[in-house]
Amino acid sequence: MSKELNLLILKSKKGNQRAQIKLYDQFCEAMFFISCRYLKNEEEAKDAMQDAFLKAFLNLESYTIERSFGSWLKKIVINTCIDILKKKKIETVSLDHYPLEVLDDNDWNFDVKIDEKEIVDAIDRLKIKYQLVVKLYLLEGYDHSEISDILKIPIKTSRTQLRRGKLELRNLLKT
């Protein structure tokens, strides 16, 4: 971590508002982009980002230097977006009692004629329970254990929803 960023964090922990504004300015664009991945309404995404920064500044004492500040903040932003989606009463079902078939999570090959925008647009058309897991896994790079913690679902459910999301995504991209 750069000395400048480290100094901003230390000052922010002490309540220095100028340092907090500089931290905000440094990370707001990236965090807004992340919010927009989860919340389709731009105003909702802005509100979620603002709430996430507020949570981050109120909980800066829990931040440790061993982890990158950006990834710590990103997790807060994603959790804030997921909380907003949960308030909209998104249905999540535990799959503990369903037979599970685990396929290779790393097999995300699509037709080379399909561009990234088409894939992201197709992800946005998935059922929300699949969309969240696919975005956390494919776009954010979280593993099933982390997804399980973030969404508060069993790891098996994360794996199953990812598999089903991948199948649904492939069907959407065939048409």
N, C-alpha and C positions, 0 to 999 in steps of 0.2 A: 504494500500500500504506500502511496506517495506520502511524503512528509506533510504536504499541504492538506491532503484529505484527512490524515490522522489529526492534524491540528484543528481542522474544522470540526471533527467529531468530538474532540476533547472540549473545545469551546462550547459546542452545542450541548454536551452533557451538563455543562455548568449553567445552561440557560441563556447563552449569548444568542440573541435573536439575529444579529447580522450573520453569524456563522451558520445558523439554521437556514437563513434565506439563501446563502451561498450553496449549502448542501442541496436545498430544494432546487435551485437553478441548475445545478450540475446533474441532477438525476430526474427532474420532472418529465422531460421529453421521453426518455426510455420507459419510465413507469406509466406514463399516459398510454404509450403504445401497447404495453402489456395489458393495461385495463381495457383497452379497446378490443383486445383479442377475446375477452370474456364477456364484456357487456356491449351490446350492439348500439346502444344509445350513447352518443358522444357526451351528452350532459351527465348521464349516469356514470360514465367512465371518468369524467373529470371529478365528480363528487367522490367516487371511490378512491381515486388517486389522492385527493385532498385528505380524506379520512385516513388513508393508509399513512400518509406523511405525519398526520397528527398523532396517530398511534405510535409511529416510529419515534417521534420526538419525545413523547411521553414515556417511552420505554427504552430510551437510549442506554440506560444503565445495564440493560440485559445484553447489549451488543458487546461482543468480544472481538479482539483484533485477529483471532485465529481464522475467522471467516471473513470473506470479502463483504464490505459494506453494501455493495450493489446487490449481491445475492441475498443478504439478510433483508434488505428493503424490498426486493422483488417478492420474497416469500410473504411479507406482510401485505403487499399489494394484491397478490393472488388470493390470499386468504380473505381479504376484504371483499374482493369481487365475488368469491364463492359464497361468502356470508350474504351478500346482496341477492345472489341467485337463490339461495336457500330460503330467504325471506319471501321470495316469490313462490314458495312451496313447490320446488322442483321435486319430483318423485324420485327417490332412490330406494332400491329394493336390495336387501341382503340376499346374496346368492348362495348362502351356506348350504341350502338344502337342494340345490340343483346340481346335476352331474356336470363336471367341469372338464373341458378339453383345452389343454394348454398348447398353443402353437408357438412357433418361433416369433418372439417379439421383435426381432431385428429384421425380419423380412418385410420391408416397406417399399419394395420395388414397384414402381408404376411405369406405365407406358411412357417412353421418352418424349412422345408428342404432347404429353400433358405438362403444362408449366406449373410453377409453384403457386401462382395466384389461383388457378383452377383447383388445386388441391386444398388450399386454405378456404376457398369459397365452399367446397364440398364439405370440409370439416364443419363449417358453420351451419350446414344443413342437417348434420347428424342430430339424433335425439340428444337432448342436453346431457343426460347421464353418460353417454358415450363421448360426446364432444369434450366434456371436462377432462376425462381420463386421457383421451387422444391428445388434447392440447398440452396437458401437463407432461405427458410422456414424450411426445414427438417434438413439440415446439419448445417446451421449457427444459426438457432433459431430465426430469425427475424419474427415479426408479419406482417400482411398485410399493416398496416400503414407505417412501416419502409420499407418494400419492395416497396411500392408505392413511397416513397421518393427517394429510391436508384435508382430505374429504371425509375422514372418520368412517372409513369402510374397511372391511377385511381385505387383506392382500389378495386373496382368491377372487374377490369381487372386482378388484382393480384389474387383475389379469383377464378375467372373463369379459369385463366391459371393454377393455382394450381390444381383445380379440373380436368381439362383436362389432365394435366401432370400426375396426379395420375392414371387416367383411362388408359392412354397410357402406363404408367409404369406397371400397373397390366397386361395389354395385353402382354407386352414384357416378363414379368416374367412367363407367362403361357406356353410359347413355349419352 
